[in-house]
Amino acid sequence: MGTAPYFIISPNTILSIIGLLHGSDKTVATPAEDWRKATVDLIIPCYNEEKNIVLCLNSVLQQTLKPKRIILIDDGSRDRTIEYARIF
């Protein structure tokens, strides 16, 4: 009696074939709320990021969905990270 090697008919192969036979998921998405009305609060942790904080904040403000609040968490920076963020 001949048997197929395990590496040809593995459990993953069987599951893949069943998935192909079943077809794609037919569930229709029903979002609970309209994404256009969503609000975003942004928390940015920073530590000695004076070179990057302005670039980060500029990138945030260029996004399609603007944040309602931007909260910077400074972890005891020894440079002028917070100064640069306030000026920005």
MMTF fields as JSON, N, C-alpha, C and O atoms, coordinates in Angstrom:
{
  "mmtfVersion": "1.0.0",
  "mmtfProducer": "UNKNOWN",
  "numBonds": 351,
  "numAtoms": 352,
  "numGroups": 88,
  "numChains": 1,
  "numModels": 1,
  "chainsPerModel": [1],
  "groupsPerChain": [88],
  "chainIdList": ["A"],
  "bondAtomList": [4, 2, 8, 6, 12, 10, 16, 14, 20, 18, 24, 22, 28, 26, 32, 30, 36, 34, 40, 38, 44, 42, 48, 46, 52, 50, 56, 54, 60, 58, 64, 62, 68, 66, 72, 70, 76, 74, 80, 78, 84, 82, 88, 86, 92, 90, 96, 94, 100, 98, 104, 102, 108, 106, 112, 110, 116, 114, 120, 118, 124, 122, 128, 126, 132, 130, 136, 134, 140, 138, 144, 142, 148, 146, 152, 150, 156, 154, 160, 158, 164, 162, 168, 166, 172, 170, 176, 174, 180, 178, 184, 182, 188, 186, 192, 190, 196, 194, 200, 198, 204, 202, 208, 206, 212, 210, 216, 214, 220, 218, 224, 222, 228, 226, 232, 230, 236, 234, 240, 238, 244, 242, 248, 246, 252, 250, 256, 254, 260, 258, 264, 262, 268, 266, 272, 270, 276, 274, 280, 278, 284, 282, 288, 286, 292, 290, 296, 294, 300, 298, 304, 302, 308, 306, 312, 310, 316, 314, 320, 318, 324, 322, 328, 326, 332, 330, 336, 334, 340, 338, 344, 342, 348, 346],
  "bondOrderList": [1, 1, 1, 1, 1, 1, 1, 1, 1, 1, 1, 1, 1, 1, 1, 1, 1, 1, 1, 1, 1, 1, 1, 1, 1, 1, 1, 1, 1, 1, 1, 1, 1, 1, 1, 1, 1, 1, 1, 1, 1, 1, 1, 1, 1, 1, 1, 1, 1, 1, 1, 1, 1, 1, 1, 1, 1, 1, 1, 1, 1, 1, 1, 1, 1, 1, 1, 1, 1, 1, 1, 1, 1, 1, 1, 1, 1, 1, 1, 1, 1, 1, 1, 1, 1, 1, 1],
  "groupList": [{"groupName": "MET", "atomNameList": ["N", "CA", "C", "O"], "elementList": ["N", "C", "C", "O"], "formalChargeList": [0, 0, 0, 0], "bondAtomList": [1, 0, 2, 1, 3, 2], "bondOrderList": [1, 1, 2], "singleLetterCode": "M", "chemCompType": "L-PEPTIDE LINKING"}, {"groupName": "GLY", "atomNameList": ["N", "CA", "C", "O"], "elementList": ["N", "C", "C", "O"], "formalChargeList": [0, 0, 0, 0], "bondAtomList": [1, 0, 2, 1, 3, 2], "bondOrderList": [1, 1, 2], "singleLetterCode": "G", "chemCompType": "PEPTIDE LINKING"}, {"groupName": "THR", "atomNameList": ["N", "CA", "C", "O"], "elementList": ["N", "C", "C", "O"], "formalChargeList": [0, 0, 0, 0], "bondAtomList": [1, 0, 2, 1, 3, 2], "bondOrderList": [1, 1, 2], "singleLetterCode": "T", "chemCompType": "L-PEPTIDE LINKING"}, {"groupName": "ALA", "atomNameList": ["N", "CA", "C", "O"], "elementList": ["N", "C", "C", "O"], "formalChargeList": [0, 0, 0, 0], "bondAtomList": [1, 0, 2, 1, 3, 2], "bondOrderList": [1, 1, 2], "singleLetterCode": "A", "chemCompType": "L-PEPTIDE LINKING"}, {"groupName": "PRO", "atomNameList": ["N", "CA", "C", "O"], "elementList": ["N", "C", "C", "O"], "formalChargeList": [0, 0, 0, 0], "bondAtomList": [1, 0, 2, 1, 3, 2], "bondOrderList": [1, 1, 2], "singleLetterCode": "P", "chemCompType": "L-PEPTIDE LINKING"}, {"groupName": "TYR", "atomNameList": ["N", "CA", "C", "O"], "elementList": ["N", "C", "C", "O"], "formalChargeList": [0, 0, 0, 0], "bondAtomList": [1, 0, 2, 1, 3, 2], "bondOrderList": [1, 1, 2], "singleLetterCode": "Y", "chemCompType": "L-PEPTIDE LINKING"}, {"groupName": "PHE", "atomNameList": ["N", "CA", "C", "O"], "elementList": ["N", "C", "C", "O"], "formalChargeList": [0, 0, 0, 0], "bondAtomList": [1, 0, 2, 1, 3, 2], "bondOrderList": [1, 1, 2], "singleLetterCode": "F", "chemCompType": "L-PEPTIDE LINKING"}, {"groupName": "ILE", "atomNameList": ["N", "CA", "C", "O"], "elementList": ["N", "C", "C", "O"], "formalChargeList": [0, 0, 0, 0], "bondAtomList": [1, 0, 2, 1, 3, 2], "bondOrderList": [1, 1, 2], "singleLetterCode": "I", "chemCompType": "L-PEPTIDE LINKING"}, {"groupName": "SER", "atomNameList": ["N", "CA", "C", "O"], "elementList": ["N", "C", "C", "O"], "formalChargeList": [0, 0, 0, 0], "bondAtomList": [1, 0, 2, 1, 3, 2], "bondOrderList": [1, 1, 2], "singleLetterCode": "S", "chemCompType": "L-PEPTIDE LINKING"}, {"groupName": "ASN", "atomNameList": ["N", "CA", "C", "O"], "elementList": ["N", "C", "C", "O"], "formalChargeList": [0, 0, 0, 0], "bondAtomList": [1, 0, 2, 1, 3, 2], "bondOrderList": [1, 1, 2], "singleLetterCode": "N", "chemCompType": "L-PEPTIDE LINKING"}, {"groupName": "LEU", "atomNameList": ["N", "CA", "C", "O"], "elementList": ["N", "C", "C", "O"], "formalChargeList": [0, 0, 0, 0], "bondAtomList": [1, 0, 2, 1, 3, 2], "bondOrderList": [1, 1, 2], "singleLetterCode": "L", "chemCompType": "L-PEPTIDE LINKING"}, {"groupName": "HIS", "atomNameList": ["N", "CA", "C", "O"], "elementList": ["N", "C", "C", "O"], "formalChargeList": [0, 0, 0, 0], "bondAtomList": [1, 0, 2, 1, 3, 2], "bondOrderList": [1, 1, 2], "singleLetterCode": "H", "chemCompType": "L-PEPTIDE LINKING"}, {"groupName": "ASP", "atomNameList": ["N", "CA", "C", "O"], "elementList": ["N", "C", "C", "O"], "formalChargeList": [0, 0, 0, 0], "bondAtomList": [1, 0, 2, 1, 3, 2], "bondOrderList": [1, 1, 2], "singleLetterCode": "D", "chemCompType": "L-PEPTIDE LINKING"}, {"groupName": "LYS", "atomNameList": ["N", "CA", "C", "O"], "elementList": ["N", "C", "C", "O"], "formalChargeList": [0, 0, 0, 0], "bondAtomList": [1, 0, 2, 1, 3, 2], "bondOrderList": [1, 1, 2], "singleLetterCode": "K", "chemCompType": "L-PEPTIDE LINKING"}, {"groupName": "VAL", "atomNameList": ["N", "CA", "C", "O"], "elementList": ["N", "C", "C", "O"], "formalChargeList": [0, 0, 0, 0], "bondAtomList": [1, 0, 2, 1, 3, 2], "bondOrderList": [1, 1, 2], "singleLetterCode": "V", "chemCompType": "L-PEPTIDE LINKING"}, {"groupName": "GLU", "atomNameList": ["N", "CA", "C", "O"], "elementList": ["N", "C", "C", "O"], "formalChargeList": [0, 0, 0, 0], "bondAtomList": [1, 0, 2, 1, 3, 2], "bondOrderList": [1, 1, 2], "singleLetterCode": "E", "chemCompType": "L-PEPTIDE LINKING"}, {"groupName": "TRP", "atomNameList": ["N", "CA", "C", "O"], "elementList": ["N", "C", "C", "O"], "formalChargeList": [0, 0, 0, 0], "bondAtomList": [1, 0, 2, 1, 3, 2], "bondOrderList": [1, 1, 2], "singleLetterCode": "W", "chemCompType": "L-PEPTIDE LINKING"}, {"groupName": "ARG", "atomNameList": ["N", "CA", "C", "O"], "elementList": ["N", "C", "C", "O"], "formalChargeList": [0, 0, 0, 0], "bondAtomList": [1, 0, 2, 1, 3, 2], "bondOrderList": [1, 1, 2], "singleLetterCode": "R", "chemCompType": "L-PEPTIDE LINKING"}, {"groupName": "CYS", "atomNameList": ["N", "CA", "C", "O"], "elementList": ["N", "C", "C", "O"], "formalChargeList": [0, 0, 0, 0], "bondAtomList": [1, 0, 2, 1, 3, 2], "bondOrderList": [1, 1, 2], "singleLetterCode": "C", "chemCompType": "L-PEPTIDE LINKING"}, {"groupName": "GLN", "atomNameList": ["N", "CA", "C", "O"], "elementList": ["N", "C", "C", "O"], "formalChargeList": [0, 0, 0, 0], "bondAtomList": [1, 0, 2, 1, 3, 2], "bondOrderList": [1, 1, 2], "singleLetterCode": "Q", "chemCompType": "L-PEPTIDE LINKING"}],
  "groupTypeList": [0, 1, 2, 3, 4, 5, 6, 7, 7, 8, 4, 9, 2, 7, 10, 8, 7, 7, 1, 10, 10, 11, 1, 8, 12, 13, 2, 14, 3, 2, 4, 3, 15, 12, 16, 17, 13, 3, 2, 14, 12, 10, 7, 7, 4, 18, 5, 9, 15, 15, 13, 9, 7, 14, 10, 18, 10, 9, 8, 14, 10, 19, 19, 2, 10, 13, 4, 13, 17, 7, 7, 10, 7, 12, 12, 1, 8, 17, 12, 17, 2, 7, 15, 5, 3, 17, 7, 6],
  "groupIdList": [1, 2, 3, 4, 5, 6, 7, 8, 9, 10, 11, 12, 13, 14, 15, 16, 17, 18, 19, 20, 21, 22, 23, 24, 25, 26, 27, 28, 29, 30, 31, 32, 33, 34, 35, 36, 37, 38, 39, 40, 41, 42, 43, 44, 45, 46, 47, 48, 49, 50, 51, 52, 53, 54, 55, 56, 57, 58, 59, 60, 61, 62, 63, 64, 65, 66, 67, 68, 69, 70, 71, 72, 73, 74, 75, 76, 77, 78, 79, 80, 81, 82, 83, 84, 85, 86, 87, 88],
  "secStructList": [7, 7, 7, 7, 7, 6, 6, 6, 1, 7, 2, 2, 2, 2, 2, 2, 2, 2, 2, 2, 2, 2, 7, 1, 7, 7, 7, 7, 7, 7, 7, 1, 1, 7, 4, 4, 4, 7, 7, 7, 3, 3, 3, 3, 3, 3, 1, 1, 7, 6, 6, 6, 2, 2, 2, 2, 2, 2, 2, 2, 2, 6, 1, 1, 1, 7, 7, 1, 3, 3, 3, 3, 3, 3, 7, 7, 7, 1, 1, 1, 2, 2, 2, 2, 2, 2, 2, 7],
  "xCoordList": [0.852, 0.0, 0.898, 1.807, 0.651, 1.461, 0.875, -0.342, 1.736, 1.3, 1.969, 3.081, 1.288, 1.877, 2.807, 2.477, 3.934, 4.846, 4.203, 3.371, 4.597, 4.027, 4.28, 3.441, 5.439, 5.759, 4.909, 4.9, 4.191, 3.311, 1.896, 1.286, 1.381, 0.037, 0.174, 0.024, 0.455, 0.595, -0.719, -1.587, -0.876, -2.09, -2.302, -3.441, -1.235, -1.37, -1.902, -2.71, -1.455, -1.934, -3.424, -4.17, -3.857, -5.273, -6.12, -7.169, -5.679, -6.419, -6.465, -7.485, -5.384, -5.359, -6.345, -7.04, -6.409, -7.347, -8.791, -9.634, -9.079, -10.43, -10.781, -11.908, -9.838, -10.072, -10.351, -11.221, -9.62, -9.856, -11.224, -11.906, -11.627, -12.943, -14.062, -15.11, -13.848, -14.871, -15.077, -16.202, -14.034, -14.138, -13.826, -13.488, -13.949, -13.619, -14.709, -15.833, -14.364, -15.295, -16.386, -16.09, -17.626, -18.749, -19.372, -20.455, -18.702, -19.21, -19.128, -18.093, -20.211, -20.239, -19.883, -20.469, -18.926, -18.489, -19.57, -20.117, -19.866, -20.833, -20.174, -20.277, -19.5, -18.822, -19.809, -20.911, -19.404, -20.267, -20.439, -21.477, -19.421, -19.521, -18.781, -17.965, -19.073, -18.464, -17.016, -16.768, -16.081, -14.662, -14.317, -13.335, -15.115, -14.833, -15.072, -14.549, -15.865, -16.163, -15.275, -15.448, -14.347, -13.481, -12.542, -12.128, -12.213, -11.228, -10.031, -10.161, -8.879, -7.642, -6.906, -6.733, -6.476, -5.555, -4.209, -4.148, -3.15, -1.836, -0.922, -0.826, -0.258, 0.71, 2.077, 2.265, 3.021, 4.372, 5.362, 5.6, 5.947, 7.005, 8.302, 8.624, 9.048, 10.284, 11.339, 11.044, 12.557, 13.697, 14.897, 15.372, 15.38, 16.506, 16.263, 17.077, 15.158, 14.774, 14.728, 13.897, 15.593, 15.535, 15.764, 15.27, 16.498, 16.744, 15.532, 15.374, 14.678, 13.594, 12.191, 11.252, 12.016, 10.671, 9.933, 8.731, 10.616, 9.968, 9.559, 8.473, 10.42, 10.078, 8.866, 7.982, 8.836, 7.725, 6.418, 5.412, 6.428, 5.213, 4.76, 3.559, 5.692, 5.354, 4.696, 3.729, 5.215, 4.638, 3.221, 2.339, 3.009, 1.677, 0.679, -0.444, 1.074, 0.162, -0.108, -1.043, 0.69, 0.463, -0.488, -0.854, -0.889, -1.784, -3.186, -3.572, -3.931, -5.294, -6.208, -6.974, -6.129, -6.955, -6.138, -5.193, -6.498, -5.746, -6.085, -7.246, -5.083, -5.352, -6.065, -5.834, -6.927, -7.622, -6.644, -6.62, -5.837, -4.811, -3.511, -3.513, -2.398, -1.073, -0.45, -0.268, -0.125, 0.449, 1.886, 2.126, 2.834, 4.24, 4.592, 4.348, 5.161, 5.623, 7.146, 7.807, 7.694, 9.144, 9.666, 9.203, 10.63, 11.163, 12.491, 13.493, 12.486, 13.685, 14.77, 15.948, 14.404, 15.401, 16.406, 16.067, 17.645, 18.704, 19.017, 19.999, 18.187, 18.387, 17.161, 16.396, 16.966, 15.887, 14.679, 14.072, 14.337, 13.212, 11.911, 11.207, 11.581, 10.316, 10.307, 9.273, 11.444, 11.528, 11.174, 10.364, 11.782, 11.529, 10.07, 9.477, 9.496, 8.098, 7.171, 6.204, 7.462, 6.62, 6.716, 5.714, 7.913, 8.099, 7.345, 6.746, 7.382, 6.688, 5.192, 4.42],
  "yCoordList": [-1.17, 0.0, 1.232, 1.339, 2.147, 3.35, 4.477, 4.613, 5.257, 6.413, 7.671, 7.621, 8.771, 10.048, 10.545, 10.464, 11.044, 11.578, 12.728, 13.461, 12.867, 13.89, 15.296, 16.179, 15.522, 16.88, 17.311, 18.497, 16.398, 16.757, 17.048, 18.049, 16.164, 16.353, 16.598, 15.688, 17.822, 18.204, 18.815, 19.12, 18.995, 19.639, 21.033, 21.425, 21.774, 23.1, 23.007, 23.836, 22.013, 21.822, 21.507, 22.051, 20.645, 20.278, 21.492, 21.708, 22.297, 23.496, 24.506, 25.165, 24.633, 25.549, 25.111, 25.945, 23.816, 23.297, 23.53, 23.926, 23.288, 23.525, 25.005, 25.337, 25.893, 27.329, 27.73, 28.564, 27.147, 27.448, 26.966, 27.654, 25.795, 25.268, 26.089, 26.28, 26.571, 27.352, 28.714, 29.213, 29.327, 30.638, 31.755, 31.523, 32.976, 34.129, 34.407, 33.919, 35.183, 35.539, 36.444, 37.431, 36.119, 36.873, 37.824, 38.358, 38.039, 38.925, 40.383, 40.822, 41.117, 42.524, 43.338, 43.156, 44.227, 45.046, 46.059, 46.735, 46.153, 47.141, 47.933, 47.556, 49.025, 49.794, 50.406, 50.806, 50.472, 51.004, 52.519, 53.066, 53.189, 54.64, 55.054, 54.305, 56.218, 56.737, 57.144, 57.922, 56.636, 56.913, 58.377, 58.875, 59.075, 60.485, 61.353, 62.464, 60.852, 61.611, 61.192, 61.686, 60.3, 59.812, 60.91, 61.771, 60.873, 61.8, 61.001, 59.861, 61.619, 60.946, 61.807, 63.009, 61.187, 61.819, 61.127, 59.903, 61.896, 61.345, 61.527, 62.62, 60.458, 60.5, 60.162, 59.106, 61.07, 60.87, 60.839, 61.868, 59.672, 59.634, 60.146, 59.809, 60.962, 61.502, 61.6, 61.945, 61.294, 61.405, 61.836, 61.083, 63.046, 63.606, 63.531, 62.979, 64.081, 64.031, 65.413, 65.652, 66.324, 67.674, 67.699, 68.601, 66.735, 66.692, 66.184, 66.503, 65.394, 64.729, 65.209, 64.931, 65.919, 66.239, 67.156, 66.987, 68.107, 69.008, 68.228, 68.444, 67.332, 66.498, 65.613, 65.446, 65.053, 64.195, 64.984, 64.538, 66.144, 66.955, 67.452, 67.51, 67.807, 68.23, 67.087, 67.303, 65.885, 64.719, 64.452, 64.107, 64.612, 64.409, 65.391, 65.011, 66.633, 67.658, 67.546, 68.166, 66.772, 66.562, 65.393, 65.159, 64.664, 63.525, 63.995, 65.127, 63.127, 63.45, 63.677, 64.64, 62.801, 62.908, 63.619, 63.05, 64.84, 65.644, 65.204, 64.92, 65.144, 64.771, 65.892, 67.075, 65.497, 66.463, 67.057, 68.268, 66.188, 66.619, 65.895, 64.739, 66.585, 65.974, 66.086, 67.187, 64.949, 64.914, 64.407, 63.295, 65.226, 64.808, 64.347, 65.057, 63.167, 62.634, 62.708, 61.934, 63.647, 63.821, 63.027, 63.198, 62.163, 61.276, 61.814, 61.1, 63.08, 63.657, 63.979, 63.746, 64.502, 64.839, 65.848, 66.723, 65.715, 66.637, 67.626, 68.364, 67.635, 68.589, 69.497, 69.6, 70.149, 71.136, 70.575, 71.284, 69.339, 68.711, 69.465, 69.792, 69.743, 70.406, 71.847, 72.334, 72.524, 73.887, 73.898, 74.71, 72.995, 72.922, 72.572, 73.103, 71.695, 71.307, 72.493, 72.718, 73.238, 74.413, 75.48, 76.1, 75.697, 76.681, 76.243, 77.066, 74.967, 74.456, 74.676, 74.316],
  "zCoordList": [0.0, 0.0, 0.0, 0.823, -0.903, -1.003, -0.16, -0.038, 0.398, 1.183, 0.63, 0.104, 0.757, 0.329, 1.417, 2.6, 1.042, 2.056, 2.821, 2.288, 4.058, 4.949, 4.425, 4.602, 3.772, 3.323, 2.131, 1.803, 1.468, 0.361, 0.873, 0.496, 1.735, 2.282, 3.783, 4.599, 4.112, 5.512, 5.989, 5.171, 7.28, 7.787, 7.187, 6.932, 6.963, 6.357, 4.925, 4.506, 4.188, 2.825, 2.823, 2.01, 3.715, 3.804, 4.158, 3.55, 5.142, 5.513, 4.364, 4.164, 3.616, 2.475, 1.399, 0.818, 1.13, 0.123, 0.572, -0.234, 1.852, 2.379, 2.242, 1.874, 2.531, 2.391, 0.96, 0.707, 0.013, -1.397, -1.848, -2.607, -1.389, -1.746, -1.122, -1.739, 0.089, 0.8, 0.157, 0.142, -0.372, -1.009, -0.036, 1.124, -0.538, 0.289, 1.315, 1.196, 2.306, 3.373, 2.817, 2.144, 3.088, 2.532, 3.547, 3.31, 4.669, 5.699, 5.229, 4.727, 5.394, 5.03, 6.269, 7.336, 6.114, 7.24, 7.594, 6.722, 8.877, 9.362, 10.487, 11.654, 10.143, 11.181, 12.161, 11.786, 13.412, 14.458, 14.326, 14.701, 13.792, 13.627, 12.364, 11.827, 11.918, 10.703, 10.993, 11.914, 10.232, 10.483, 10.249, 10.799, 9.439, 9.176, 10.399, 10.485, 11.354, 12.567, 13.746, 14.86, 13.504, 14.569, 15.052, 14.277, 16.329, 16.884, 17.375, 17.82, 17.286, 17.661, 18.675, 18.473, 19.763, 20.7, 20.515, 20.397, 20.492, 20.209, 21.415, 21.973, 21.81, 22.909, 22.324, 21.719, 22.513, 21.981, 23.138, 23.77, 23.427, 24.437, 23.818, 22.679, 24.569, 24.025, 25.123, 26.268, 24.748, 25.648, 24.809, 23.958, 25.053, 24.302, 22.785, 22.044, 22.351, 20.937, 20.299, 19.423, 20.715, 20.166, 18.658, 17.98, 18.123, 16.685, 15.901, 14.722, 16.555, 15.839, 16.195, 15.449, 17.305, 17.773, 16.799, 16.594, 16.206, 15.249, 13.995, 13.457, 13.535, 12.377, 12.683, 11.843, 13.889, 14.308, 14.337, 13.786, 14.974, 15.076, 13.705, 13.439, 12.841, 11.485, 10.712, 9.982, 10.873, 10.213, 10.705, 9.919, 12.0, 12.572, 11.976, 11.644, 11.839, 11.335, 9.838, 9.333, 9.129, 7.701, 7.426, 6.274, 8.458, 8.27, 7.891, 8.181, 7.25, 6.829, 8.022, 8.049, 8.999, 10.194, 11.271, 11.816, 11.571, 12.544, 13.968, 14.266, 14.851, 16.241, 16.991, 16.74, 17.907, 18.752, 19.76, 19.98, 20.37, 21.331, 21.037, 20.614, 21.263, 21.182, 22.561, 23.08, 23.152, 24.493, 24.388, 23.917, 24.827, 24.848, 26.253, 27.229, 26.349, 27.624, 27.607, 26.916, 28.376, 28.439, 29.625, 30.752, 29.361, 30.395, 30.93, 30.963, 31.347, 31.945, 30.943, 31.213, 29.808, 28.781, 29.311, 30.108, 28.858, 29.255, 28.137, 28.208, 27.119, 26.035, 25.937, 26.896, 24.808, 24.671, 23.91, 23.107, 24.153, 23.461, 23.702, 22.746, 24.939, 25.263, 24.748, 24.292, 24.816, 24.27, 22.788, 22.34, 22.036, 20.602, 20.317, 19.377, 21.112, 20.912, 21.204, 20.477, 22.249, 22.56, 21.491, 21.134, 20.978, 19.914, 18.653, 17.961, 18.372, 17.188, 17.342, 16.453]
}
